[in-house]
Amino acid sequence: MSAPHGSNRLRTVFVGNIPMEGTADDPELRALFAQVGPVVKLRIVVDHATQKRKGFAFVEYVDNATAVAAVEQLADVDFGGGGGPPRL
């Protein structure tokens, strides 16, 4: 099954174990994900009712190859999420 033309679905990586204090503007967090290639968008998921971060994010890369490289290269990196390395 292929993604629709122009879809970002294949370029977006789910990342769990994000530090609860992490923000999309956090330079350290962005730099971590940018190690493998340019980050188009970093979205930290927030609970709408409480406005608290949920501890996971979606990182969109420029292309599928970079997203795959991120999964391979960042799978064992611990960046202080409290639950070990990111779940990609």
Buried (B, 14 or more C-beta within 10 A) or exposed (E): EEEEEEEBEBBBBEBBBBBEEBBBEBEEBBEBBBEBBEBBEBEBEEEEEEEEBEBBBBBBBEEBEBBBBBBEEBEEEEBEBEEEBBEB
